[in-house]
């Protein structure tokens, strides 16, 4: 986790310039709240980063207290929201049953221990609390993953958890009635190196320790040649499987939260 924190801190000053997709998904996640009837007093944005989702949530719930939480201190410094806390998602500095609404945009994929994450989210949510999130699924960057597999058998691209496994883990952590949905978004690039620069610009160092030796360069070039097989209409695709989910700590029969028809 320290390596991930370091890369996000390093990328923080230019993150917003490269994070078109992250902002778009934050917008789509916020739009899904149009069908949710909830009046939270305390909201926590977990993995808030520079504040893409925080800004949207603050406009939707102007009378709520919003706390932005992220483990990358430099990212929080570029977040203009007044309530900011630097903390690890596995050990939130929040009291039991203290949060009414927990939101998270594209943070979960950086947490390999989903049980620890969901247990902690369950702990801080109040009895009628709601957890709303987005994350990446297994088909994310499938073109890059397959292209690297031709070059060698090393893990160059992060692994992402299937939405059914996410739902199962939420149930095991105590959440009720988790709802998952998925969509695939595709960005296009002129060159593979442009994709790599975008990933580096948002701190997503998917390529692990690429060697600068002749052997490393040879493998990288082989990966690039393989990626060229995906070129269509002059562009190279980069697929992102986006998972949206929400679940209550306890069922909506308690009355504080309900879904509008």
ABEGO torsion letter per residue (X at the ends): XAAAAAAAAAAAAAAAAAAAAAAAAAAAAAAAAAABBBBBABBBBBGAEAGAAAAAAAAABAABBBBBBBABAAAAAABABABBBBBBAABBBBBBGABABBBBBGAAAABABAAAAAAAAAAABBAABBBBBBBBBAABGAAAAAAAAAABABBABBBBBBAAAAAAAAAAAGBBGBBBBBBBBBBBBABAAAAAAAAAAAGBBABBGBBABAAAAAAAAAAAAAAAAABBGGBBBBBBBBBBBBBBABBAAAGABBBBX
